[in-house]
Amino acid sequence: MMQRKEILQNVSKYDLQRIAIASICSHSSLQIFYGAKMEGFKTIGICIKDKLPYYQAFPEASPEMFIVVDDYKEVLEDRVQKRLLENNSIVIAHGSFVEYVGVKPLLDSFYVPMYGNRNVLEWEADREKQLEWFEKAGLRYPKVFKEPSEIDRYAFVKVYGARGGKGYFKAKNSEEYHSKMNEKLREGVIEKSDRPFIQEFIAGSRYYPHYFYTEIKPRGLKLESGGLELLSVDRRIEPIDEVYRGLPDLIPDYLDYTVSGNQPVVLRESLIPEVLSTGAKLVKASIELFPPGILGPFCIEMVFNPNKGFIVFEVSARIVAGTNLYPNGSPYTPYIFKEPMSTGRRIALNIKEAIIEGELHRLFY
């Protein structure tokens, strides 16, 4: 694994007056670049050549400098990393970054300063580790079935990685599990090397709150150390949401959980304390499990059941695509900042304030 001291050595050589914020051109990068520009930073996009015109089509969010690659894995090559270092770059990882480059290569070979605690990537990518994290935090989560033969109620089947719901399905018993799994394998939606994760299917309303945690000029909910902010909330648009359109002769294509977009959500105010409490518990547990814990943006994916309250089923330990709904802030952010604040801009503000406070080193682990 890349040692933190090596990362900090690279940071120590930076011209703090010329810091650039960089990311792969995908997922939430437009928001990241837009927010960085609002806080006065130079922006660098690592972009596939064919996608270049599309990122130039949004001038206010287009990076000022492009590093063109044929494959996103090239970000690990010395020529790309050295160019990022030469431009005093702080890299923001998002879902596509992690999915295309890979957790292990990022941990072992990426020596450019990457915002946040990169150790959290292992806890995000490994669902067993996530459950350990939830247990440590004292959060409620769906029952997990270790083997298909254990399924005794409706279960939801996922595969590892940031795949946006692709290949997910539900099954009520082991027979239905194997039938649907074989179908997914034949279609090539799931590979034999994919590891399935089977958990109880919980009925309820899905919510995806977007949090931000920092110890540098903390705002929001005051914790033992630092502050936790609720920046926004979304829910995801999946073909399964439109299933009623196929009734009474249901078209199989509706039975798909692939995410194609996001919808804005405002929670009932009476539910906000529990949502913030859930985030605070997760932060506290992260500090104990992988110090200094989760830093910056994260999202807890949860279901609200009127009889059971909020039940957590996943955590995304980074900026999520649902935050793209709010480039000029959600209804919650004026209550914290007196002005609109996107998650992308919040990251940039955190970096800016760390530089001013002489604490930039506290953003890299």
PLY file of the C-alpha trace (Angstrom):
ply
format ascii 1.0
element vertex 365
property float x
property float y
property float z
element edge 364
property int vertex1
property int vertex2
end_header
0.00 0.00 0.00
1.15 3.52 -0.77
2.53 5.08 2.41
1.01 8.31 3.68
4.45 9.83 4.23
5.13 9.56 0.49
1.86 11.35 -0.29
2.68 14.09 2.21
6.17 14.48 0.73
4.54 15.22 -2.61
2.14 17.69 -0.97
5.06 19.46 0.72
6.49 20.32 -2.72
3.27 21.98 -3.90
2.88 25.68 -4.60
-0.14 26.32 -2.37
-1.03 29.42 -4.39
-1.47 27.31 -7.53
-3.35 24.24 -6.32
-5.41 22.43 -8.99
-8.38 20.16 -8.40
-8.39 17.16 -10.73
-10.66 14.23 -11.49
-11.64 11.73 -14.16
-14.25 13.16 -16.54
-17.22 11.06 -15.49
-19.78 10.56 -12.70
-19.83 13.90 -10.80
-16.82 15.63 -12.36
-18.78 18.54 -13.87
-20.02 19.41 -10.41
-16.53 18.97 -8.94
-14.97 21.27 -11.56
-17.76 23.84 -11.27
-17.44 23.95 -7.48
-13.65 24.18 -7.66
-13.88 27.12 -10.05
-16.30 28.87 -7.70
-13.64 28.66 -4.97
-10.90 29.94 -7.29
-9.03 26.72 -8.09
-7.54 25.63 -11.40
-9.20 22.45 -12.71
-7.78 19.43 -14.54
-9.84 16.73 -16.25
-8.49 13.30 -17.13
-10.57 12.50 -20.18
-11.07 9.82 -22.83
-10.43 11.44 -26.23
-13.90 10.68 -27.63
-15.57 12.32 -24.62
-13.61 15.55 -24.85
-16.19 17.52 -26.91
-18.94 16.68 -24.43
-16.99 18.06 -21.49
-16.11 21.16 -23.48
-19.85 21.65 -24.10
-20.33 22.98 -20.54
-17.94 25.95 -20.38
-18.64 26.90 -16.76
-17.91 23.35 -15.60
-15.33 22.31 -18.19
-11.83 21.84 -16.75
-9.27 24.41 -17.81
-6.76 21.70 -18.66
-7.28 18.19 -20.05
-5.04 15.15 -19.77
-6.23 12.93 -22.63
-6.03 9.14 -22.22
-7.25 6.10 -24.11
-8.21 4.25 -20.94
-8.84 5.58 -17.43
-6.40 3.03 -16.01
-3.67 5.19 -17.59
-4.07 7.49 -14.60
-1.73 5.05 -12.82
1.04 5.59 -15.39
3.99 7.73 -14.33
3.51 10.15 -17.24
0.02 11.02 -16.00
0.84 11.05 -12.29
3.94 13.22 -12.82
1.93 15.68 -14.86
-0.64 15.89 -12.08
2.13 16.50 -9.54
3.70 19.18 -11.73
0.38 21.02 -11.64
0.00 20.81 -7.84
-3.03 18.55 -8.23
-5.39 17.25 -5.58
-7.39 14.41 -7.07
-11.04 13.89 -6.16
-12.11 10.25 -6.43
-15.72 9.47 -7.34
-17.61 6.28 -8.23
-16.34 6.02 -11.81
-12.79 6.76 -10.68
-12.89 3.84 -8.25
-14.73 1.51 -10.65
-12.52 2.14 -13.71
-9.15 2.27 -11.96
-9.77 -0.21 -9.15
-9.40 -0.04 -5.37
-6.19 -2.06 -5.06
-4.29 -0.17 -7.80
-5.32 3.14 -6.22
-4.09 1.98 -2.82
-0.88 0.41 -4.09
0.27 2.59 -6.99
-1.34 6.03 -6.97
1.06 8.48 -5.34
-0.71 11.72 -6.29
-2.46 13.35 -3.30
-6.05 12.10 -3.30
-8.59 13.94 -1.19
-9.82 12.08 1.89
-8.93 8.84 3.61
-8.15 6.35 0.85
-8.29 3.51 3.39
-12.07 3.89 3.36
-12.13 2.50 -0.19
-11.53 -1.01 1.18
-14.43 -0.62 3.62
-16.70 0.63 0.85
-15.77 -2.08 -1.66
-16.07 -5.04 0.72
-19.67 -5.61 1.81
-18.60 -7.77 4.77
-16.50 -4.86 5.99
-19.48 -2.57 5.52
-21.54 -4.83 7.79
-18.78 -4.72 10.40
-18.88 -0.94 10.10
-22.68 -0.87 10.52
-22.49 -3.16 13.54
-19.82 -0.99 15.14
-22.07 2.03 14.56
-25.12 0.25 15.98
-27.16 0.74 12.81
-30.03 -1.44 11.63
-29.44 -3.23 8.34
-31.17 -6.02 6.38
-30.51 -9.66 7.24
-27.67 -11.10 5.16
-27.83 -14.60 3.62
-24.42 -16.22 3.28
-25.69 -18.89 0.89
-28.64 -19.02 -1.54
-29.97 -22.03 0.39
-30.57 -19.75 3.40
-33.07 -17.54 1.57
-36.37 -17.82 3.43
-37.99 -14.51 2.42
-37.68 -11.99 -0.37
-34.00 -11.24 -0.86
-32.13 -8.63 -2.87
-29.04 -9.81 -4.77
-26.19 -7.42 -5.62
-22.68 -7.73 -6.97
-19.62 -5.89 -5.70
-18.46 -2.57 -7.08
-19.97 0.75 -8.12
-22.19 -0.62 -10.87
-25.22 1.62 -10.50
-27.59 -1.26 -9.85
-26.67 -3.16 -13.02
-27.36 -6.88 -12.68
-29.22 -6.62 -9.36
-32.31 -8.77 -8.83
-34.60 -10.16 -6.12
-35.51 -13.75 -5.34
-37.87 -15.39 -2.86
-36.00 -18.72 -2.54
-32.86 -20.53 -3.69
-34.56 -21.94 -6.80
-35.51 -18.49 -8.04
-32.04 -17.22 -7.12
-30.26 -19.82 -9.26
-32.69 -19.38 -12.15
-32.19 -15.61 -12.27
-28.46 -15.83 -11.63
-28.01 -18.24 -14.55
-30.04 -15.92 -16.76
-27.84 -12.93 -15.79
-24.72 -15.00 -16.49
-26.01 -16.00 -19.94
-26.79 -12.38 -20.74
-23.31 -11.33 -19.63
-24.75 -8.82 -17.16
-23.03 -10.69 -14.33
-19.66 -12.40 -14.73
-18.64 -15.66 -13.06
-15.93 -13.74 -11.23
-18.51 -11.39 -9.66
-19.24 -12.02 -6.00
-22.96 -11.98 -5.16
-24.20 -10.35 -1.97
-27.62 -11.49 -0.76
-29.61 -9.49 1.76
-33.20 -9.27 2.91
-35.47 -7.14 0.72
-36.93 -4.34 2.86
-40.16 -2.67 1.78
-40.22 1.08 2.17
-39.20 4.41 0.66
-35.60 4.74 -0.52
-33.55 7.76 0.50
-29.95 8.68 -0.18
-28.77 11.48 2.18
-25.53 13.22 1.22
-23.32 14.06 4.18
-20.06 15.91 4.69
-17.70 15.46 7.64
-14.64 17.53 8.52
-12.62 18.71 11.50
-11.43 21.83 9.65
-13.72 24.78 10.40
-16.57 22.37 11.26
-20.20 23.31 10.68
-23.50 21.51 11.03
-24.06 18.92 13.76
-21.25 19.20 16.31
-19.60 15.87 17.08
-16.90 15.01 19.64
-14.47 16.09 16.97
-15.53 17.97 13.87
-18.91 18.63 12.35
-21.37 16.67 10.22
-23.39 18.43 7.54
-26.49 17.20 5.72
-25.96 18.76 2.29
-28.77 17.17 0.24
-30.91 14.08 -0.39
-31.90 12.19 -3.53
-33.56 9.02 -4.72
-32.56 7.06 -7.80
-34.51 6.44 -10.99
-34.57 2.77 -12.04
-36.69 0.88 -14.61
-38.34 -1.03 -11.73
-39.90 2.29 -10.65
-41.94 2.25 -13.87
-43.15 -1.33 -13.49
-46.81 -0.25 -13.33
-46.55 0.85 -16.97
-46.12 -2.77 -18.01
-49.19 -4.08 -16.18
-51.08 -6.34 -16.59
-48.72 -8.06 -19.05
-45.44 -7.14 -17.39
-42.50 -6.64 -19.75
-39.37 -8.31 -18.27
-37.22 -5.26 -19.07
-38.98 -3.38 -16.27
-37.48 -5.77 -13.70
-34.18 -3.94 -13.74
-32.44 -1.87 -11.05
-29.93 -0.05 -13.25
-29.78 3.59 -12.20
-30.28 6.06 -15.05
-30.89 9.27 -13.13
-31.72 10.89 -9.82
-34.60 12.80 -8.30
-34.38 15.54 -5.65
-35.90 14.85 -2.25
-36.72 16.93 0.80
-37.29 14.90 3.95
-40.07 15.51 6.41
-38.43 17.74 9.00
-39.34 15.30 11.80
-37.07 12.68 10.16
-33.96 14.87 9.93
-32.74 14.17 13.52
-32.63 10.40 12.84
-30.88 10.92 9.51
-28.22 13.11 11.13
-27.89 10.70 14.07
-27.33 7.81 11.64
-24.57 9.74 9.87
-22.95 10.70 13.19
-22.88 7.06 14.34
-21.24 5.99 11.09
-18.59 8.72 11.39
-17.80 7.80 15.01
-17.43 4.11 14.11
-15.19 4.96 11.14
-12.81 6.90 13.37
-12.44 3.82 15.57
-12.14 1.31 12.71
-9.87 3.16 10.27
-8.60 6.40 11.83
-8.99 9.27 11.22
-12.19 7.88 9.72
-14.29 8.95 6.79
-13.39 12.45 5.57
-15.38 14.74 3.32
-18.50 13.61 1.44
-20.32 10.30 1.81
-23.80 8.88 1.28
-25.76 6.37 3.33
-28.23 4.42 1.24
-31.29 3.64 3.31
-34.93 2.60 3.31
-37.58 4.16 5.51
-40.19 1.71 6.72
-42.98 3.37 8.75
-42.95 0.51 11.27
-39.18 0.05 11.51
-37.72 3.49 10.85
-34.56 3.91 8.77
-32.70 0.76 7.73
-29.25 1.15 6.21
-28.22 -1.09 3.32
-25.07 0.50 1.90
-22.59 3.34 2.25
-20.80 5.19 -0.54
-17.70 6.70 1.04
-17.22 9.53 -1.47
-19.18 12.03 -3.53
-22.17 10.31 -5.18
-23.88 11.04 -8.50
-27.10 12.06 -6.74
-25.39 15.27 -5.64
-25.39 16.36 -9.31
-28.96 17.53 -8.72
-27.67 20.42 -6.68
-24.88 22.36 -8.46
-26.22 25.47 -6.76
-27.03 23.82 -3.48
-30.01 21.99 -1.99
-32.74 23.46 0.24
-30.62 22.48 3.26
-27.36 24.25 2.47
-28.50 27.87 3.00
-29.32 26.86 6.59
-25.64 25.99 7.10
-23.75 28.41 4.83
-26.20 31.30 4.28
-25.74 30.61 0.57
-26.10 27.68 -1.87
-23.41 25.01 -1.53
-23.01 21.94 -3.71
-21.03 18.92 -2.55
-18.45 19.66 -5.25
-18.01 23.19 -4.01
-17.96 21.98 -0.38
-14.95 19.80 -1.19
-13.18 22.79 -2.73
-14.07 24.98 0.26
-12.68 22.34 2.61
-9.40 22.34 0.68
-9.31 26.13 0.58
-9.90 26.45 4.33
-7.30 23.76 5.06
-4.73 25.76 3.07
-5.61 28.95 4.96
-5.44 27.17 8.33
-2.13 25.48 7.44
-3.76 22.07 7.76
-3.78 20.76 4.20
-1.92 17.63 5.34
-4.99 16.60 7.35
-6.94 15.94 4.15
-4.75 13.06 2.91
-4.56 9.57 4.39
0 1
1 2
2 3
3 4
4 5
5 6
6 7
7 8
8 9
9 10
10 11
11 12
12 13
13 14
14 15
15 16
16 17
17 18
18 19
19 20
20 21
21 22
22 23
23 24
24 25
25 26
26 27
27 28
28 29
29 30
30 31
31 32
32 33
33 34
34 35
35 36
36 37
37 38
38 39
39 40
40 41
41 42
42 43
43 44
44 45
45 46
46 47
47 48
48 49
49 50
50 51
51 52
52 53
53 54
54 55
55 56
56 57
57 58
58 59
59 60
60 61
61 62
62 63
63 64
64 65
65 66
66 67
67 68
68 69
69 70
70 71
71 72
72 73
73 74
74 75
75 76
76 77
77 78
78 79
79 80
80 81
81 82
82 83
83 84
84 85
85 86
86 87
87 88
88 89
89 90
90 91
91 92
92 93
93 94
94 95
95 96
96 97
97 98
98 99
99 100
100 101
101 102
102 103
103 104
104 105
105 106
106 107
107 108
108 109
109 110
110 111
111 112
112 113
113 114
114 115
115 116
116 117
117 118
118 119
119 120
120 121
121 122
122 123
123 124
124 125
125 126
126 127
127 128
128 129
129 130
130 131
131 132
132 133
133 134
134 135
135 136
136 137
137 138
138 139
139 140
140 141
141 142
142 143
143 144
144 145
145 146
146 147
147 148
148 149
149 150
150 151
151 152
152 153
153 154
154 155
155 156
156 157
157 158
158 159
159 160
160 161
161 162
162 163
163 164
164 165
165 166
166 167
167 168
168 169
169 170
170 171
171 172
172 173
173 174
174 175
175 176
176 177
177 178
178 179
179 180
180 181
181 182
182 183
183 184
184 185
185 186
186 187
187 188
188 189
189 190
190 191
191 192
192 193
193 194
194 195
195 196
196 197
197 198
198 199
199 200
200 201
201 202
202 203
203 204
204 205
205 206
206 207
207 208
208 209
209 210
210 211
211 212
212 213
213 214
214 215
215 216
216 217
217 218
218 219
219 220
220 221
221 222
222 223
223 224
224 225
225 226
226 227
227 228
228 229
229 230
230 231
231 232
232 233
233 234
234 235
235 236
236 237
237 238
238 239
239 240
240 241
241 242
242 243
243 244
244 245
245 246
246 247
247 248
248 249
249 250
250 251
251 252
252 253
253 254
254 255
255 256
256 257
257 258
258 259
259 260
260 261
261 262
262 263
263 264
264 265
265 266
266 267
267 268
268 269
269 270
270 271
271 272
272 273
273 274
274 275
275 276
276 277
277 278
278 279
279 280
280 281
281 282
282 283
283 284
284 285
285 286
286 287
287 288
288 289
289 290
290 291
291 292
292 293
293 294
294 295
295 296
296 297
297 298
298 299
299 300
300 301
301 302
302 303
303 304
304 305
305 306
306 307
307 308
308 309
309 310
310 311
311 312
312 313
313 314
314 315
315 316
316 317
317 318
318 319
319 320
320 321
321 322
322 323
323 324
324 325
325 326
326 327
327 328
328 329
329 330
330 331
331 332
332 333
333 334
334 335
335 336
336 337
337 338
338 339
339 340
340 341
341 342
342 343
343 344
344 345
345 346
346 347
347 348
348 349
349 350
350 351
351 352
352 353
353 354
354 355
355 356
356 357
357 358
358 359
359 360
360 361
361 362
362 363
363 364
